[in-house]
């Protein structure tokens, strides 16, 4: 029997109505790419990301116009019934904006700051000002160290010390040391200013998979705080997806991580919520959380010259995605359902039996019939031109039978 993942124990943090860390579910996070000053577009994207499954949404607060917009964004979200916690992302001028716009500070569920981007000569002072505002409004803070904007003074100090060693470390090793020390010093400073440990989330983001794994293993051992995972500047398409999935999966398997984000660079006009779905799939593939019924489908081979099984698998997957907003509300547990759409007799019947509901389509030269299996037993055999529609109907019937709330079943029986 495979042992379940043993989560690293971290200090739980309330971010709005979402608790991260401790034994709480690993939360999916995303970030808007709209101009925050554009209130309507920002509200629409936050709503869209939340509908896709993002449990925390971060927005850029980079100037006066963005800061002024935040309370209106929050108000419009509430009017829509969207209660997702909204996080403010601050760089360079966060100490000014948070003190100048108290309504903005109150509207946010959390502040995200990078200790390397809070100034130069007055870095610590500005950092402390931001933390003071967090304390004032009882807001949690993510202290997000990033190798692309690391505290250069601290890095220079570590480089100088390293140069005095008989056997100097590589520059990459020194950078990793600096990131860990930056996280350590910044969290200690935040607590000294008065921010409780249960208001602190930490991240140390890098763009290299091995570097990210290395640094998170270290801070997981050194610091007790909740950790946000993410490969920074992951890239586009397949590269960004695979690199993020590999890095996050290794850390999550080791029990490290309390919130995650896939920082995927979208194609122009592409759906921003794709990064949310990738996060969900990482967690679901590891067996950590379930979000949507999984469709098992074979890759195809010389036995499956017809593309019908591919088309049906795609059709069923799209149908599930389309129906999930409805199913999620009325069929609790449906997200754990397994569906199989197989393409020939070799593995088709076996895989279909392992699924909650599965269909084994005929391969090349096989008899034109498609047996359907439900919970391991042969249920029926479909033939003809309406196999797809008939299988969808069986899928709906299975969901209604197995996932309807008991109280709803009782109401239906009394009608």
C-alpha positions as CSV (number, residue, x, y, z in Angstrom):
1,X,0.0,0.0,0.0
2,X,1.3,3.4,-1.0
3,X,1.8,5.7,2.0
4,X,0.0,9.0,1.9
5,X,2.0,12.2,1.6
6,X,3.1,13.5,5.0
7,X,2.6,17.3,5.0
8,X,5.2,19.5,6.5
9,X,3.6,21.2,9.6
10,X,3.4,25.0,9.1
11,X,1.6,27.8,11.0
12,X,-1.9,28.2,9.6
13,X,-2.7,31.7,8.2
14,X,-6.2,33.2,7.5
15,X,-6.3,34.9,4.1
16,X,-9.8,36.2,4.0
17,X,-12.0,33.1,4.4
18,X,-9.3,30.8,3.1
19,X,-7.0,29.2,5.7
20,X,-3.6,28.2,4.3
21,X,-1.0,26.1,6.0
22,X,-1.3,23.5,8.8
23,X,-3.6,20.7,7.8
24,X,-5.7,22.8,5.5
25,X,-6.0,21.9,1.8
26,X,-3.3,23.3,-0.5
27,X,-4.8,26.3,-2.1
28,X,-4.6,27.3,-5.7
29,X,-3.6,30.9,-6.4
30,X,-3.5,33.0,-9.6
31,X,-2.9,36.6,-10.6
32,X,-4.6,39.0,-12.9
33,X,-2.8,40.6,-15.9
34,X,-5.2,43.5,-16.3
35,X,-4.5,47.1,-15.5
36,X,-5.8,47.3,-12.0
37,X,-7.0,50.8,-12.6
38,X,-9.4,49.3,-15.2
39,X,-11.9,48.3,-12.7
40,X,-14.4,46.4,-14.9
41,X,-11.8,44.3,-16.7
42,X,-10.1,43.5,-13.4
43,X,-13.3,42.5,-11.8
44,X,-14.2,40.3,-14.8
45,X,-10.9,38.6,-14.7
46,X,-10.9,38.0,-11.0
47,X,-14.4,36.5,-11.4
48,X,-13.3,34.3,-14.3
49,X,-10.2,33.0,-12.4
50,X,-12.4,32.3,-9.3
51,X,-14.9,30.4,-11.4
52,X,-12.1,28.3,-12.9
53,X,-11.1,27.4,-9.3
54,X,-8.6,30.0,-8.1
55,X,-9.0,30.2,-4.3
56,X,-6.8,33.3,-4.0
57,X,-6.3,36.0,-6.6
58,X,-3.5,38.5,-6.6
59,X,-3.7,41.9,-8.3
60,X,-1.0,44.5,-9.1
61,X,-1.1,47.7,-6.9
62,X,1.6,49.8,-8.5
63,X,0.4,53.4,-8.6
64,X,-2.2,55.8,-7.3
65,X,-4.8,54.9,-9.9
66,X,-4.5,51.2,-9.0
67,X,-4.7,51.9,-5.3
68,X,-7.8,54.0,-5.7
69,X,-9.5,51.3,-7.8
70,X,-9.1,48.5,-5.2
71,X,-12.1,49.4,-3.0
72,X,-14.3,49.6,-6.0
73,X,-13.1,46.3,-7.3
74,X,-13.8,44.7,-4.0
75,X,-17.3,46.3,-3.9
76,X,-18.2,45.1,-7.4
77,X,-17.0,41.6,-6.6
78,X,-19.1,41.4,-3.5
79,X,-22.2,42.7,-5.5
80,X,-21.6,39.7,-7.8
81,X,-21.4,37.3,-4.9
82,X,-17.6,36.7,-5.5
83,X,-15.9,36.4,-2.2
84,X,-12.5,35.2,-3.3
85,X,-9.7,36.8,-1.2
86,X,-7.9,39.5,-3.2
87,X,-4.2,40.0,-2.6
88,X,-2.3,43.2,-3.3
89,X,1.1,42.9,-5.0
90,X,3.5,45.7,-3.9
91,X,6.9,46.6,-5.2
92,X,9.0,49.8,-4.7
93,X,6.3,52.1,-3.5
94,X,4.1,49.8,-1.3
95,X,5.0,51.8,1.8
96,X,3.7,54.9,0.3
97,X,0.5,53.5,-1.2
98,X,-0.5,51.5,1.9
99,X,-0.2,54.6,4.1
100,X,-1.8,57.0,1.6
101,X,-4.8,54.8,0.8
102,X,-6.2,53.2,3.9
103,X,-9.4,52.0,2.2
104,X,-7.3,50.1,-0.3
105,X,-5.4,48.5,2.5
106,X,-8.6,47.5,4.3
107,X,-10.1,46.0,1.1
108,X,-7.2,43.6,0.5
109,X,-7.1,40.1,2.1
110,X,-3.3,40.0,2.1
111,X,-0.2,42.0,1.1
112,X,2.6,40.5,-1.0
113,X,6.0,42.2,-0.7
114,X,9.4,41.4,-2.0
115,X,12.1,42.5,0.6
116,X,14.5,43.2,-2.4
117,X,12.1,45.7,-3.9
118,X,11.3,48.0,-1.0
119,X,13.9,50.6,-1.7
120,X,17.7,51.0,-1.6
121,X,19.1,53.0,1.2
122,X,15.8,52.9,3.1
123,X,14.9,49.3,2.3
124,X,14.4,48.1,5.9
125,X,12.5,51.2,6.9
126,X,10.1,50.9,3.9
127,X,9.7,47.2,4.6
128,X,8.8,48.0,8.2
129,X,6.3,50.6,7.1
130,X,4.5,48.0,5.0
131,X,4.5,45.5,7.9
132,X,3.2,48.2,10.3
133,X,0.2,48.8,7.9
134,X,-0.4,45.0,7.9
135,X,-0.4,45.0,11.7
136,X,-2.7,48.0,11.8
137,X,-5.3,46.4,9.6
138,X,-4.7,42.8,10.8
139,X,-3.6,41.6,7.3
140,X,-1.3,38.7,6.6
141,X,1.8,39.3,4.5
142,X,3.5,37.1,2.0
143,X,7.2,37.8,2.1
144,X,8.2,36.9,-1.4
145,X,11.9,36.6,-2.0
146,X,12.7,36.4,-5.8
147,X,16.0,35.7,-7.3
148,X,15.3,38.2,-10.1
149,X,15.0,41.0,-7.5
150,X,17.2,39.9,-4.6
151,X,18.5,42.3,-2.0
152,X,21.7,43.3,-3.8
153,X,23.4,44.6,-0.7
154,X,22.9,41.3,1.1
155,X,24.1,39.4,-2.0
156,X,27.2,41.5,-2.1
157,X,27.9,40.8,1.5
158,X,27.6,37.0,1.0
159,X,29.8,37.2,-2.1
160,X,32.5,39.1,-0.2
161,X,32.4,36.4,2.6
162,X,32.5,33.7,0.0
163,X,35.6,35.2,-1.7
164,X,37.5,34.8,1.6
165,X,36.8,31.1,1.8
166,X,39.6,28.6,1.0
167,X,37.2,26.8,-1.2
168,X,34.6,29.3,-2.4
169,X,31.1,28.2,-3.3
170,X,29.7,28.7,-6.8
171,X,27.9,32.0,-7.5
172,X,24.7,29.9,-7.7
173,X,25.2,28.4,-4.3
174,X,25.9,31.9,-2.8
175,X,22.7,33.2,-4.4
176,X,20.7,30.3,-2.8
177,X,22.3,31.1,0.6
178,X,21.4,34.7,0.2
179,X,17.7,33.9,-0.7
180,X,17.4,31.7,2.4
181,X,19.0,34.4,4.6
182,X,16.8,37.1,3.1
183,X,13.7,35.1,4.0
184,X,15.1,34.4,7.5
185,X,16.0,38.0,8.2
186,X,12.8,39.5,6.7
187,X,10.5,37.2,8.7
188,X,12.4,38.0,11.9
189,X,12.2,41.7,11.1
190,X,8.4,41.4,10.4
191,X,7.8,39.7,13.8
192,X,10.0,42.3,15.5
193,X,7.7,45.0,14.1
194,X,4.7,43.2,15.5
195,X,3.4,40.9,12.8
196,X,2.4,37.6,14.4
197,X,3.8,34.3,12.9
198,X,0.2,33.3,11.9
199,X,0.1,36.3,9.6
200,X,3.2,35.3,7.6
201,X,3.5,33.4,4.4
202,X,6.9,32.9,2.7
203,X,8.0,32.2,-0.8
204,X,11.5,31.9,-2.4
205,X,10.9,31.8,-6.2
206,X,13.4,30.9,-8.8
207,X,13.1,30.0,-12.5
208,X,15.3,26.8,-12.4
209,X,13.6,23.6,-11.4
210,X,16.6,22.2,-9.4
211,X,17.3,25.6,-7.8
212,X,13.7,26.0,-6.7
213,X,13.6,22.5,-5.1
214,X,16.9,23.2,-3.4
215,X,15.8,26.5,-1.8
216,X,12.4,25.3,-0.7
217,X,13.8,22.2,0.9
218,X,16.1,24.5,2.9
219,X,13.5,27.1,4.0
220,X,11.0,24.3,4.8
221,X,13.6,23.0,7.3
222,X,14.6,26.5,8.6
223,X,11.3,28.3,8.9
224,X,7.9,27.4,10.4
225,X,5.8,29.6,8.2
226,X,3.2,28.6,5.5
227,X,4.9,28.4,2.1
228,X,3.7,29.5,-1.3
229,X,5.2,27.5,-4.1
230,X,5.8,28.7,-7.7
231,X,8.4,28.6,-10.4
232,X,8.9,32.2,-11.3
233,X,9.0,33.2,-15.0
234,X,8.1,29.6,-15.9
235,X,7.7,30.4,-19.6
236,X,5.1,29.7,-22.3
237,X,3.2,26.6,-23.3
238,X,4.7,23.2,-22.9
239,X,7.9,24.5,-21.4
240,X,6.2,26.5,-18.6
241,X,3.7,23.7,-17.9
242,X,6.2,20.9,-17.7
243,X,8.8,22.9,-15.7
244,X,6.2,24.1,-13.2
245,X,4.6,20.6,-12.9
246,X,8.0,18.9,-12.3
247,X,9.2,21.4,-9.7
248,X,5.9,21.6,-7.8
249,X,5.2,17.9,-7.9
250,X,8.5,17.0,-6.3
251,X,8.1,19.5,-3.5
252,X,4.4,18.6,-2.9
253,X,5.3,14.9,-2.8
254,X,7.8,15.7,0.0
255,X,5.0,17.5,1.9
256,X,6.3,21.0,1.2
257,X,3.9,23.8,0.1
258,X,0.6,25.3,1.3
259,X,-0.4,27.4,-1.7
260,X,0.7,27.0,-5.3
261,X,0.7,29.0,-8.5
262,X,1.8,28.2,-12.0
263,X,3.2,31.4,-13.5
264,X,2.5,30.5,-17.1
265,X,3.1,33.1,-19.8
266,X,-0.1,33.0,-21.9
267,X,-0.3,33.5,-25.6
268,X,-1.8,36.8,-26.6
269,X,-5.6,36.6,-26.0
270,X,-5.3,33.1,-24.3
271,X,-7.3,32.1,-21.3
272,X,-5.6,33.4,-18.1
273,X,-7.3,30.6,-16.2
274,X,-5.2,27.9,-17.8
275,X,-2.7,28.4,-15.0
276,X,-5.4,27.6,-12.5
277,X,-6.4,24.4,-14.3
278,X,-2.8,23.3,-14.4
279,X,-2.4,23.8,-10.6
280,X,-5.6,21.8,-10.1
281,X,-4.3,19.0,-12.3
282,X,-0.9,18.8,-10.5
283,X,-2.7,18.4,-7.1
284,X,-5.2,15.9,-8.6
285,X,-2.5,13.9,-10.3
286,X,-0.7,13.5,-7.0
287,X,-3.9,12.4,-5.3
288,X,-3.8,15.5,-3.0
289,X,-7.1,17.1,-4.0
290,X,-9.8,16.4,-6.5
291,X,-11.4,19.1,-8.6
292,X,-12.9,17.5,-11.7
293,X,-13.7,14.0,-12.9
294,X,-10.7,12.5,-14.7
295,X,-10.9,11.1,-18.2
296,X,-8.6,8.2,-19.0
297,X,-7.9,7.7,-22.7
298,X,-5.4,5.6,-24.6
299,X,-2.8,7.3,-26.9
300,X,-3.8,5.3,-29.9
301,X,-1.8,2.9,-32.1
302,X,-2.0,1.0,-35.3
303,X,-5.1,-0.7,-34.0
304,X,-6.9,2.6,-33.8
305,X,-6.6,4.2,-37.2
306,X,-10.0,5.8,-36.7
307,X,-9.9,9.1,-34.7
308,X,-13.4,8.5,-33.3
309,X,-12.1,7.5,-29.8
310,X,-10.0,10.7,-29.7
311,X,-12.9,12.8,-30.7
312,X,-15.2,11.2,-28.1
313,X,-12.5,11.5,-25.4
314,X,-12.2,15.2,-26.2
315,X,-15.9,15.6,-26.4
316,X,-16.4,14.0,-23.0
317,X,-13.6,16.1,-21.4
318,X,-15.1,19.3,-22.7
319,X,-18.6,18.2,-21.6
320,X,-17.3,17.6,-18.1
321,X,-15.5,21.0,-17.9
322,X,-18.7,22.6,-19.2
323,X,-20.9,20.9,-16.7
324,X,-18.7,21.1,-13.6
325,X,-20.0,24.5,-12.4
326,X,-23.5,22.9,-12.2
327,X,-22.4,19.5,-11.0
328,X,-20.2,20.9,-8.3
329,X,-23.2,22.6,-6.7
330,X,-25.6,19.7,-6.7
331,X,-23.5,16.5,-6.9
332,X,-20.9,16.6,-4.0
333,X,-18.1,14.2,-4.6
334,X,-18.5,14.1,-8.4
335,X,-15.0,15.5,-8.8
336,X,-13.6,12.2,-7.7
337,X,-15.3,10.2,-10.5
338,X,-13.1,8.4,-13.1
339,X,-14.2,8.1,-16.7
340,X,-12.5,5.9,-19.4
341,X,-12.7,6.4,-23.1
342,X,-10.6,3.7,-24.7
343,X,-9.9,2.9,-28.3
344,X,-9.6,-0.9,-28.8
345,X,-9.9,-4.3,-27.3
346,X,-6.3,-4.6,-25.9
347,X,-6.7,-2.4,-22.8
348,X,-10.1,-1.0,-23.4
349,X,-12.3,-3.4,-21.4
350,X,-9.8,-3.6,-18.5
351,X,-9.3,0.2,-18.2
352,X,-13.1,0.7,-18.5
353,X,-13.7,-1.7,-15.7
354,X,-11.3,0.2,-13.5
355,X,-13.1,3.5,-14.0
356,X,-16.5,4.4,-12.4
357,X,-17.9,4.5,-15.9
358,X,-16.0,3.6,-19.1
359,X,-16.5,2.8,-22.7
360,X,-14.3,0.6,-25.0
361,X,-14.7,1.7,-28.6
362,X,-13.9,-0.6,-31.5
363,X,-10.5,-0.5,-33.0
364,X,-9.6,-1.1,-36.7
365,X,-11.2,-4.3,-38.0
366,X,-12.9,-5.0,-34.7
367,X,-16.7,-5.6,-34.5
368,X,-18.4,-2.2,-34.5
369,X,-19.7,-2.2,-31.0
370,X,-18.8,-0.3,-27.8
371,X,-19.2,-2.1,-24.4
372,X,-19.9,0.2,-21.5
373,X,-18.7,-0.7,-18.0
374,X,-20.1,0.8,-14.8
375,X,-18.3,0.2,-11.5
376,X,-16.4,-2.8,-12.9
377,X,-19.4,-4.5,-14.4
378,X,-20.6,-4.7,-18.0
379,X,-23.6,-2.5,-18.3
380,X,-24.6,-2.3,-21.9
381,X,-23.2,-2.3,-25.5
382,X,-23.6,0.7,-27.7
383,X,-23.8,0.6,-31.5
384,X,-24.6,2.9,-34.4
385,X,-24.1,6.6,-35.0
386,X,-25.2,8.0,-31.6
387,X,-22.6,6.3,-29.3
388,X,-21.3,9.7,-28.1
389,X,-24.8,11.0,-27.1
390,X,-25.8,7.8,-25.6
391,X,-22.6,7.6,-23.5
392,X,-23.1,11.1,-22.2
393,X,-26.7,10.2,-21.2
394,X,-25.3,7.2,-19.3
395,X,-22.7,9.5,-17.7
396,X,-25.5,11.8,-16.5
397,X,-27.6,9.0,-15.2
398,X,-24.6,7.6,-13.3
399,X,-23.9,11.0,-11.7
400,X,-27.5,11.5,-10.7
401,X,-27.7,8.0,-9.2
402,X,-24.4,8.1,-7.3
403,X,-23.7,11.7,-6.3
404,X,-27.1,13.3,-5.6
405,X,-27.4,14.7,-2.0
406,X,-29.5,12.5,0.2
407,X,-31.8,15.3,1.1
408,X,-32.4,16.0,-2.6
409,X,-33.2,12.4,-3.2
410,X,-35.7,12.5,-0.4
411,X,-37.4,15.6,-1.9
412,X,-37.5,14.0,-5.4
413,X,-39.1,10.9,-4.0
414,X,-41.8,13.0,-2.3
415,X,-42.8,14.8,-5.5
